Amino acid sequence: MAVPAPRTKHLNRKRAIAGLLGAVALTTGAVTTGLTLPAASAATWPTPSGTPQAVTKTIPVSGTVDGGMKRYYGAGDLAGDGQEEGQDPIFKLANGATLKNVIIGKPGADGIHCEGSCTLQNVWWEDVGEDAATFRGSGKTFNVIGGGARKAADKIFQFNGGGTLNISNFAGQDFKTFVRSCGNCSSQYKRTINVTNTEITAPGSVIGGINTNYGDSLTLRSITIVGDSSKKIVPCQKYIGNNTGAEPTKNGSGPDGTYCKYASSDITYK
């Protein structure tokens, strides 16, 4: 279930995070371009480099930060790995920031928050906590390039803001919903989601959930679904969203050329 936005849970638990990037230092490593998806099997997950880093306070990111394929995991106040509300993220990206070559281990807390336009490049979540990444801000562009996420009891990507979310060359495994346009946020927007060259591995329930009453759309291109021979995973689930916090109602599923933009040829089952 999507949670109310603009996710003001931090208002009740403000923390001083300025300057913590030095305390939890990121290393510089070789830049990789992301995931090249195999033709018929689940993606190969990367091996972390260096010593894993425990993160006790959210790391602020501005500009471009390269994690060097190091593993970061939650500790102390960030040690949650379930669906409890009120969790803070491991990383919090300022508007325009780029985070790349990072592995988020377990506990994963609330993953990554993008406060505005951002790029996540070759970021991997080994065991998703509340969500892998949450996108905020109005009229922004969010890019997820390469990487992967698995073991998400609910959502991998939560789209609370407005604008366009582009996901490419990604691998999603063992999840309930791969990407969700917030169904009951207090501030609602039109959201455009594009998922291309992405591998989805069962078990899973829904690739994309969107709100037709707010004009959302989901475009799927070059999607490979692994291990779902019975085709139980719904590529595009439509909802009637609201801004009251109520559970949104379903509004059909399947391609329609307006909200769910894909054809059977855009999805390959392996």
C-alpha positions as CSV (number, residue, x, y, z in Angstrom):
1,M,0.0,0.0,0.0
2,A,1.3,3.4,-0.9
3,V,1.8,5.8,2.0
4,P,0.6,9.4,2.4
5,A,3.0,12.0,1.1
6,P,4.9,14.2,1.0
7,R,6.3,11.7,3.5
8,T,6.6,14.1,6.4
9,K,7.7,11.4,8.8
10,H,11.0,13.3,9.3
11,L,9.1,16.2,10.9
12,N,8.6,14.2,14.0
13,R,12.1,13.0,14.2
14,K,14.4,15.7,12.9
15,R,18.0,14.9,12.9
16,A,21.0,17.0,12.3
17,I,22.6,15.4,9.2
18,A,24.7,18.1,7.9
19,G,28.4,17.2,7.8
20,L,27.8,13.5,8.3
21,L,29.2,12.6,4.9
22,G,32.6,13.0,6.4
23,A,31.8,10.8,9.3
24,V,30.5,8.1,7.0
25,A,32.9,8.5,4.2
26,L,32.2,7.4,0.7
27,T,35.0,6.0,-1.3
28,T,35.8,6.7,-4.9
29,G,35.9,3.7,-7.2
30,A,35.8,2.8,-10.8
31,V,32.7,4.0,-12.6
32,T,30.6,1.3,-14.1
33,T,27.8,1.8,-16.5
34,G,25.2,-0.4,-14.9
35,L,23.6,-3.7,-15.6
36,T,23.8,-5.6,-18.9
37,L,20.8,-8.0,-18.7
38,P,21.3,-11.6,-19.6
39,A,19.0,-13.2,-22.2
40,A,17.3,-15.9,-20.2
41,S,18.4,-15.9,-16.5
42,A,18.3,-13.7,-13.5
43,A,20.9,-11.0,-13.3
44,T,24.2,-11.5,-11.6
45,W,24.5,-9.5,-8.4
46,P,27.8,-7.7,-7.7
47,T,30.3,-8.5,-4.9
48,P,30.9,-5.6,-2.5
49,S,34.3,-4.0,-2.3
50,G,36.2,-2.9,0.8
51,T,34.8,-3.1,4.4
52,P,31.0,-2.8,4.8
53,Q,30.0,0.6,6.3
54,A,27.4,0.8,9.1
55,V,25.3,3.9,8.8
56,T,23.7,5.3,11.9
57,K,22.6,8.6,10.5
58,T,21.3,9.5,7.1
59,I,24.1,10.4,4.6
60,P,23.3,13.6,2.7
61,V,24.4,13.6,-1.0
62,S,24.8,16.6,-3.2
63,G,26.5,16.8,-6.6
64,T,27.9,13.4,-7.7
65,V,29.0,10.8,-5.3
66,D,30.6,7.5,-6.3
67,G,30.5,4.8,-3.6
68,G,33.0,2.5,-5.2
69,M,30.8,-0.6,-4.9
70,K,31.0,-0.5,-1.2
71,R,28.2,-2.0,1.0
72,Y,26.3,0.4,3.3
73,Y,23.8,-0.9,5.8
74,G,21.6,0.6,8.6
75,A,22.6,0.5,12.2
76,G,21.4,2.2,15.4
77,D,18.3,4.3,14.5
78,L,18.6,3.1,10.9
79,A,18.6,-0.6,11.8
80,G,15.0,-1.2,10.6
81,D,14.4,-3.6,7.7
82,G,10.6,-4.0,7.7
83,Q,7.6,-2.0,6.7
84,E,7.4,0.2,9.8
85,E,6.5,3.8,8.9
86,G,8.8,6.5,10.2
87,Q,12.1,5.0,9.0
88,D,14.7,7.4,7.6
89,P,16.8,6.6,4.5
90,I,20.4,5.5,4.3
91,F,21.0,8.2,1.7
92,K,19.2,11.5,1.1
93,L,19.8,13.2,-2.2
94,A,19.5,16.9,-2.8
95,N,17.9,18.2,-6.0
96,G,20.2,17.4,-8.9
97,A,22.3,14.9,-7.1
98,T,23.8,11.7,-8.5
99,L,24.6,8.6,-6.5
100,K,26.4,5.7,-8.2
101,N,28.1,2.4,-7.6
102,V,26.6,1.7,-4.2
103,I,25.3,-1.5,-2.5
104,I,22.7,-1.2,0.2
105,G,22.8,-4.2,2.4
106,K,20.5,-5.4,5.3
107,P,19.1,-3.6,7.3
108,G,18.2,-1.3,4.5
109,A,15.9,1.2,6.4
110,D,14.0,3.3,3.9
111,G,16.7,3.1,1.3
112,I,17.2,6.3,-0.7
113,H,15.2,9.5,-0.7
114,C,15.4,11.9,-3.7
115,E,14.2,15.4,-2.6
116,G,14.2,16.6,-6.2
117,S,15.6,15.5,-9.6
118,C,18.2,12.8,-9.1
119,T,20.1,10.0,-10.8
120,L,20.8,6.6,-9.2
121,Q,23.4,4.8,-11.3
122,N,24.4,1.2,-10.7
123,V,22.8,1.1,-7.2
124,W,22.0,-2.3,-5.7
125,W,19.6,-3.2,-2.8
126,E,20.3,-6.6,-1.4
127,D,17.3,-6.7,0.9
128,V,14.9,-3.9,0.5
129,G,13.6,-2.4,3.8
130,E,10.5,-0.1,3.7
131,D,11.2,0.9,0.1
132,A,14.3,0.9,-2.1
133,A,13.9,4.5,-3.2
134,T,11.4,7.3,-2.8
135,F,11.1,10.2,-5.3
136,R,9.7,13.6,-4.2
137,G,9.3,17.1,-5.6
138,S,7.0,18.5,-8.2
139,G,7.8,18.6,-11.9
140,K,11.1,16.8,-11.5
141,T,13.0,14.1,-13.6
142,F,14.3,11.0,-11.8
143,N,16.6,8.5,-13.5
144,V,17.5,5.0,-12.3
145,I,20.2,3.6,-14.6
146,G,21.4,0.0,-14.0
147,G,21.5,-1.8,-10.6
148,G,18.9,-4.0,-9.0
149,A,16.8,-4.6,-5.9
150,R,15.4,-7.7,-4.3
151,K,13.4,-9.0,-1.3
152,A,10.9,-6.1,-1.2
153,A,8.0,-7.1,1.0
154,D,6.0,-4.2,-0.5
155,K,7.4,-1.7,-3.1
156,I,10.8,-1.3,-4.7
157,F,10.2,2.3,-6.0
158,Q,7.8,4.7,-4.5
159,F,6.9,7.8,-6.6
160,N,5.5,10.5,-4.4
161,G,6.5,13.6,-6.3
162,G,5.4,14.7,-9.7
163,G,7.2,14.6,-13.1
164,T,8.9,11.7,-14.9
165,L,10.6,8.6,-13.5
166,N,12.8,6.7,-16.0
167,I,14.1,3.3,-15.0
168,S,16.4,1.4,-17.4
169,N,18.8,-1.6,-17.3
170,F,17.5,-2.6,-13.9
171,A,16.8,-6.0,-12.2
172,G,13.9,-6.5,-9.8
173,Q,13.5,-9.7,-7.9
174,D,11.1,-11.0,-5.2
175,F,8.8,-8.0,-4.6
176,K,5.1,-7.0,-4.3
177,T,5.1,-3.9,-6.6
178,F,8.1,-2.9,-8.7
179,V,7.1,0.8,-9.0
180,R,4.1,2.6,-7.5
181,S,2.7,6.1,-8.2
182,C,1.5,7.1,-4.7
183,G,-2.1,6.2,-4.4
184,N,-3.1,8.2,-1.4
185,C,-0.5,11.0,-0.9
186,S,-1.8,14.3,0.6
187,S,-0.4,16.1,-2.5
188,Q,-1.1,14.4,-5.8
189,Y,0.4,15.0,-9.2
190,K,0.5,13.6,-12.7
191,R,3.3,11.1,-12.9
192,T,4.9,9.6,-16.0
193,I,6.8,6.3,-15.5
194,N,9.0,4.7,-18.2
195,V,10.6,1.3,-17.6
196,T,12.9,0.0,-20.3
197,N,15.3,-2.9,-20.8
198,T,14.5,-4.2,-17.3
199,E,14.5,-7.7,-15.9
200,I,11.7,-8.8,-13.5
201,T,12.2,-12.1,-11.6
202,A,9.3,-13.8,-9.8
203,P,7.9,-13.9,-7.2
204,G,6.2,-10.6,-7.8
205,S,2.7,-9.1,-8.0
206,V,2.7,-5.9,-10.1
207,I,5.3,-4.2,-12.2
208,G,3.7,-0.7,-12.2
209,G,0.8,0.8,-10.3
210,I,-0.6,4.2,-11.6
211,N,-3.5,6.5,-10.9
212,T,-5.7,7.1,-13.9
213,N,-7.7,9.9,-12.3
214,Y,-4.5,12.0,-12.1
215,G,-3.4,11.3,-15.6
216,D,-0.5,8.9,-14.8
217,S,1.0,6.7,-17.4
218,L,3.3,3.7,-17.4
219,T,5.3,2.8,-20.5
220,L,7.0,-0.6,-20.7
221,R,9.6,-1.5,-23.3
222,S,12.0,-4.5,-23.6
223,I,10.8,-6.1,-20.3
224,T,12.0,-9.6,-19.5
225,I,10.0,-11.6,-16.9
226,V,11.8,-14.6,-15.4
227,G,10.1,-17.5,-13.7
228,D,6.5,-16.5,-14.2
229,S,5.3,-19.1,-16.8
230,S,1.7,-18.7,-15.6
231,K,1.9,-14.9,-16.1
232,K,0.6,-14.0,-12.7
233,I,2.6,-10.7,-12.5
234,V,0.4,-7.8,-13.6
235,P,2.4,-5.5,-15.9
236,C,0.3,-2.4,-15.3
237,Q,-2.3,-2.0,-12.6
238,K,-4.6,1.0,-12.7
239,Y,-6.0,2.7,-9.6
240,I,-8.3,5.6,-8.6
241,G,-6.0,7.6,-6.4
242,N,-6.9,10.0,-3.6
243,N,-5.4,12.6,-1.3
244,T,-7.1,11.5,1.9
245,G,-5.0,8.6,2.9
246,A,-7.7,6.0,2.0
247,E,-6.8,2.8,0.3
248,P,-7.1,3.4,-3.5
249,T,-9.4,1.3,-5.5
250,K,-8.4,-0.7,-8.5
251,N,-9.4,0.6,-12.0
252,G,-8.6,-2.3,-14.3
253,S,-5.3,-3.4,-15.8
254,G,-3.7,-4.1,-19.1
255,P,-2.6,-2.0,-22.1
256,D,-4.9,0.8,-23.2
257,G,-2.6,3.2,-25.1
258,T,-3.3,6.0,-22.7
259,Y,-2.4,5.0,-19.2
260,C,-0.8,1.6,-19.7
261,K,1.4,1.9,-22.7
262,Y,2.8,-1.4,-23.9
263,A,2.1,-4.3,-26.2
264,S,2.6,-8.0,-25.7
265,S,5.7,-7.8,-27.9
266,D,7.3,-5.5,-25.2
267,I,7.3,-8.3,-22.7
268,T,9.3,-11.5,-23.0
269,Y,8.8,-14.4,-20.6
270,K,11.8,-16.7,-19.7
